[in-house]
Each structure stands twice: as C-alpha cells, then as structure tokens.
Amino acid sequence: MPQITMKELLEAGVHFGHQTRRWNPKMKPYVFGARNGIYIIDLQKTVDLTRKATDFAVKVASEGKKILFVGTKKQAKDVVQEEALRSGMHFVTHRWLGGMLTNYQTVKASIDRLKKFEALKASDQWKETPKKEQARIDRELTKLKQSLGGIEDMKKLPGALFVIDTEKEHIAVKEAAKLGIPTIAVVDTNCDPTGVTHVIPGNDDAIRSVRLFSKLIADSCIEGGKVFQEKLRAQDKPMNDEETDTEKKVSKFEGDIDLRGPDEADLEAAAEAPTEGETPAT
C-alpha cells in the first residue's frame, strides 16, 4: 500500500490552511490550531485519513472500477491530468459540466460527437471537406477535447471520485453523493467536508501538496489495477483444478467403471453374446 509520512506532509506544506477569517466551522475536527492568523491542519489526522483513503482507492481499482480525478484550478489541473493518465484513470481538469454524472446520457452524446469528429479527421473524407467547415469542426473539437477529453473513454459511471478543492468542485461532490458514488477529497480549512466519503485534511492550493496526494491516489489505483489483473488471470485456474479433481475421482474407481464409455462397451458385449439358437461353449 502507498504510504505517507509526517515529514513528507511537512515538506509539502500540507499543514498550512487558510486565514482564520476564511474558515469553514465544519473543518474544526481537523484543525490543530492557529498561527499568525492561519489555521494549522492536524497532520496526524491527515496521515491516518490518507492511509484509509489510499486503502479505499486500492480496493476500488482492484474491483476493476475507475476513479475519476477532478481538479480544475490552475495549480492542480496539470498535476491531476498527469497522474490520472499515469494510472489509467479518467479526469476532468478544464471545467466541471453540470450533469456530468447525474445526466451522463446527455454528456455521452457530446462524447459521441467528439469521437465522430476525430474519426472524420482521420479519414480520407477530411481532405474533401471544405476549409471553412474544417475550421469550424476544429474549433468545436478543441472545446470538446478540453471539456470531455479526460472522460472520452468512460463507458460507465466511475467507481469513485478523487477531488482537489471541494469548494471549487462542489457540484461534482454533490452529483457523486446524489448517485451514491464515493468521494476521496483533499479538503482545506475553507471547505465543507459534507458529502465527502474519505476526507483528506490538507492544503489544496500548494502545488507540492496537490502533487503529493494526486501521486498517492494514482499509485493506489495502479496497485489495485495489478490486483484486478491477477484476478482475471486466475479466473481459469479454479476450473482447471476442478477438472483435475474430477479426473482423480474417476481414476480411483477405474477398476469398477468401464471408462471406454457406454457405447463402446455395449457394442463389444453384443459382439461377444451368442446368437439366437447358438449353444454357449462349455
């Protein structure tokens, strides 16, 4: 399991919260105290809760499910996308579109449109498309890639969300909660932890902090993915073992059972039986 230490948290500045006048009272359980007008996050709780969050991420990925990485703020988007791609997960880093989860069928229609344009550009038909039409399609394709490129291959709802800054991504958190999708989130002192399944108290503004947590969750996804692949490879093994056991059971009684099969045994018995009117040899 991916591990985190107090030293790593301190070096990344995870303990620095927001100014005391900008806090959310619901974050009080995760605050150690205040210093120079800034709330200090209780890093012991961060260590404990991060371990629980990474364990959960491993579990989700080990079941073959995807975790959707969400981080659209300037200091988070590049890191979040990088770690999501590294771990083979989906991501949203441009802007969360309302209904991205709760109205997924509508979003999927836009994804289908995106794929249609990509297929057109890759075909010979693109060369025959008028320049003006090409320019229009390119503009629309760029917008679609920005908004939906990270979920282009998401064929169903994710197994969980990983969110940086629940204040900014509150719509994503609410949609996930409405659908019963678990959420792992880095929650700063100005955020509302309501609706977050696995709270990671920490600085969601410092790039080093964002990178640290994004990497931990990505590593957890990779680890869980390996477990899932091992499960897939082992699926045939129980069947083979069962067949071997069956063969052993049959072999145990081979002196009592004619293993040639009923048809072959019956034919031989019929051949050896005396014909009508024939006297058996004595």
Buried (B, 14 or more C-beta within 10 A) or exposed (E): EBEBEEEBBEEBBBBBBBEBEEBBEEBEEBBBEBEEEBBBBBBEBBBEBBBEBBBBBBBBBBEBBBBBBBBBBEBBBBBBBBBBBBBBBBBBBBEBBEEBBBEBEEBBEBBEBBBEBBEBBEEEEBEEBEEEEBEEBEEEBEEBBEBBBBBEEBEEBBBBBBBBBBBBBBBBBBBBBEEEBBBBBBBBBBBBBEBBBBBBBBBBBBBBBBBBBBBBBBBBBBBBBEBBEEEEEEEEEEEEEEEEEEEEEEEEEEEEEEEEEEEEEEEEEEEEEEEEEEEEEE
